[in-house]
Amino acid sequence: MANVFEFEASIPLSDKKHDVLTVGELLIDMMTTEYDDSDTCDTYQKLFGGSPSNIALNVKKLGITPLVASAVGDDGLGRFLVDQLQQAGIATDLIQCVDDSTSMVVVTKSVATPIPIFYRGADYQLAYTSGLEEAIINSKIVHFSCWPISRVPSRDTIESVIDTVRKHGGLIGFDPNYHPMIWQKGENGIDYVKSIFGKVDIVKPSEDDAERLLGKAEPERYLDYFLELGAKLVILTLGKDGALVSNGKETLAFNSLATQVVDTTGAGDAFWSGFYAALVKGYLLKEALSLGFAVSAYKLKYTGAIVDLPHLEFIKEKYGL
Amino acid sequence: MANVFEFEASIPLSDKKHDVLTVGELLIDMMTTEYDDSDTCDTYQKLFGGSPSNIALNVKKLGITPLVASAVGDDGLGRFLVDQLQQAGIATDLIQCVDDSTSMVVVTKSVATPIPIFYRGADYQLAYTSGLEEAIINSKIVHFSCWPISRVPSRDTIESVIDTVRKHGGLIGFDPNYHPMIWQKGENGIDYVKSIFGKVDIVKPSEDDAERLLGKAEPERYLDYFLELGAKLVILTLGKDGALVSNGKETLAFNSLATQVVDTTGAGDAFWSGFYAALVKGYLLKEALSLGFAVSAYKLKYTGAIVDLPHLEFIKEKYGL
């Protein structure tokens, strides 16, 4: 990898079989069927969930090849998730079936910020296998979030994943979506998350993530701090105010491309998806960032984390990029 | 307590403030809204659950005074459960709010035997508190199942509960509903469950429970074995074939009183409820057992673990007891 990712160049990716390998949480979002701010809605819908798995579904629709490495339980919920991936035409060879319940997040649809209830089970039992190693060696981009590093043994798995990418070449994207509620009890997760920034290439903290990790500060200060921690490219998203992106040499501001905001769920995953798809398709870094924001804007018009995305080129044209 | 519980006598209970104290799982049953044998139903309903908590709701309706000691999370599901108890007029002072997600069981309505998916969280964080100790001292009957003893720290809590009952007098009912899926990994739960029989008074294994604990055998052999383990009264339920009950001196056979079986969920809890209510109301042991089976038969006519039970005397009359 280059020392600086130039905005006016494409990021060189090795010619490998798989475009994006996501490693981590594949889980059920159990969501109330109605908006509810007083715990009165009794009915729920089970939805495909887990941020990296959403990215895999998205990039497939955008026109590149994903692979998913995750762990589910030997139960009806795990079978549902695997089935959803297969229906989308995504290989499930790297889905491990482990001795724990399929992980779940119970979410209340809310106009205020909903407070999720986390049920960690199978997801963090993800093991480092020879199959996973082979997939890493053959993937252009490897992506993970804070979920697998929040607990052992999946944390050890991610450490091995990073080592293997570093040895065999490849780009690492990391979503520093730190939240104390997913972290194992009795550990300061913040220090561990910070230690990861120097081992990956691209990070995309939201302003909330940044505040949880670094305390309250100005966006520019966040950029500096994440760069100091070792990230090569920092994409700091600011909601309706767009994003600031720094490669350590210069900082670009991107305006939000959203024209209509119906539901923000999955907007960050949509960004990653468009951005990765564009990188794989060889767009300049600056263009790839714009395409990521365009895919995010497209997703914002629809309800749910997973929407029926068209090919990347369709969105590129639609947003005049 | 007497050495033998005579069928033709009532069990003498001290004059205490609370009739039945249930200690253990208070949780959400997340159940598919449709019958489903192929994981295709996507909608679920959240229901009040946890066997001891169901017993508490039931006995309140039957006309005696319950108290519930449980642990829930500081989340919407925990608030829902506490609210349900309060609506039923049951004191919730002994519900502990702990730093873990409210426990949940995901269940598929099925004509075959449904395979539940367990999410243990808050329930096994139940601590032994001075409030709990006071409640134990002031309760005629204390009831628990295999859930709290399946994991630490709630196992330690139950051991203290048993010690306190033994010191201050009181009857202990234990539901040996052993299942390897709820047990903590890497431990042979069977030996531990067996060790509990000698520390309690009344146990009600189903034939399935007995087989899981002792292997396949004739019902009479199960009775002997549970008595040898130290139980004073063994109520072995045999589904449609009724039950065998032994006090170590004699064994009585009870026919099922069911006239119509719509849903078996919660039938065992309904038995415990009717049985405890009758013991508290001073019926002879033999009558109390019959009343337990009558309440169970009444419940079997309706769907769900919790049904709108009438007063015990109404059921007594209805079943000609």
Interface residues (C-beta under 8 A of the other chain):
Chain A: M30 T33 D39 D42 T43 Y44 Q45 K46 L47 G73 D75 G76 L77 R79 F80 D83 D99 S101 T102 M104 V106 T108 I115 I117 F118 Y119 G121 K185
Chain B: M30 T33 D39 D42 T43 Y44 Q45 K46 L47 G73 D75 G76 L77 R79 F80 D83 D99 S101 T102 M104 V106 T108 I115 I117 F118 Y119 G121 K185
